[in-house]
Amino acid sequence: GYGSPIYATNEGTVVETYNRCANNGYYGSQCGGSYGNYVIIRHDNNVYTLYAHMLKNLEVNVGDIVERGQIIGSMGNSGSSTGPHLHFGVSYGEPKTAGSRWVSPWSLYK
């Protein structure tokens, strides 16, 4: 629920953050590219994870090295959102760049 901790799925380096959106977004908001407040972490093997719609009081900064299970922020409702939730994404290649490819997180656990 709203304000619950969000944890890094694996160790890596924080490569991008955004925390300038209001904590309560609305459907259609373009703040943070519609993701609201977010964190992107680079992991081994060119894998990146995205955590979006967070509260603006992020626990990490660009350049931080995070451990698996480390708290990186809190569940929010920022950006284009209709309620508290975590938008979690996994990509090969840096998100929002040419050549990156979103994949189902479940495909990594087969």
MOCORCOR-V849008 format. One record per pair of residues at least 12 apart in sequence whose ideal C-beta (glycine too) atoms are under 7 Angstrom apart, sorted by the first residue. I is the first residue (numbers start at 1). J is the second residue. If there is no record, write none. Layout:
i	j
I	J
I	J
This chain:
i	j
1	75
1	84
2	75
2	76
2	77
2	84
3	55
3	74
3	75
4	74
4	75
5	71
5	74
6	51
6	54
6	71
6	72
6	73
6	74
6	75
6	86
7	69
7	70
7	71
7	72
8	41
8	66
8	67
8	68
8	69
8	70
8	72
9	49
9	68
10	43
10	68
11	66
11	67
11	68
12	41
12	42
12	43
12	66
13	41
13	42
13	65
14	39
14	41
14	60
14	61
14	62
14	63
14	64
14	66
15	40
15	41
15	42
15	62
15	94
16	40
16	62
17	38
17	39
17	58
17	60
17	61
17	62
18	32
18	37
18	38
19	37
19	56
19	58
21	36
21	37
21	56
21	78
21	79
22	78
23	55
23	56
23	76
23	77
23	78
24	77
25	77
25	78
25	79
25	80
25	81
27	80
27	82
28	80
29	79
29	80
31	78
31	79
32	78
32	79
34	79
34	80
35	52
35	53
35	79
35	87
36	52
36	53
36	54
36	76
36	78
36	79
36	81
37	54
37	55
37	56
37	58
37	76
37	78
38	50
38	51
38	52
38	54
39	51
39	54
39	58
39	60
39	72
39	73
40	95
41	66
46	92
46	93
47	90
47	92
48	91
48	94
48	95
49	89
49	90
50	88
50	89
50	95
51	72
51	73
51	86
51	88
52	79
52	87
53	76
53	77
53	78
53	79
53	81
53	85
53	86
53	87
54	73
54	74
54	75
54	76
54	78
55	73
55	74
55	76
56	78
57	74
58	72
58	73
59	71
59	72
59	73
60	72
88	105
89	102
90	103
90	105
90	108
91	103
